[in-house]
Amino acid sequence: MVDLANPIILYDGVCALCNRAVRFVLKHDYHDRFRFAALQTLLAVYSVPIVSIFI
C-alpha cells in the first residue's frame, strides 16, 4: 500500500551531500509530510526494483 500523504524519500546514507539535503528538507518540512530511508536499509533494498544492465 502506497502512502501518498507521506512519501518516502530514499537517499544514500553515506553521502555527505545527501545527508545535508535530508537535513534541509527536515528543517523545512513544517507539515511533517516526508519520510526518509537510507538506501542501505532493508526498506530501501526491498522497495527499489533490481535493474540489471548487461554490456
N, C-alpha and C positions, 0 to 999 in steps of 0.2 A: 504494500500500500504506500503510495507516494503522498507525502505531506507537503502540499504546495504552499501552505501558510508559513512553514518553517523549512525552507530549503537547506540542504546540507552542502556546504562548500568544502570540497576536497582540496587539500594543499600539501605541498612537500614539507614534511616535518623537520627536515634537516637544512632547509634553505632559509638563510637569514632574511632574504628579501620577502619570501613568502610569510615568514613569521611576523615580520613588520606589517605586511599587508593585512594579516589576520587581526593584529592588534589595532590597526587603524579602523577596520570595519567594526570591531567590537566597541571601540570608543564612540563611534558614530551611529551605532545601531540602537537608537533610542527606544524602539518598539520591541526589542528583543526578538527579532524576526529570524536571524540567521543562526544556523548551527554549523559547527566545523568538525572535520575529521581529517587527521593526517593520513596521507597515502600509505603510511606504514602500518596502519591499524587494520584489524580484521574486517571492520565495517567497510573500509575502502577497498580492501582486497576482494571482497565478495560483491561489491557494488559496481566496480569498474569492469566492463567486459574485457576479456582477453583478446588482444589483437596480435596476430602473428604475421610478420612480413618475411617472405622468402625472397631472397635475391639470388 
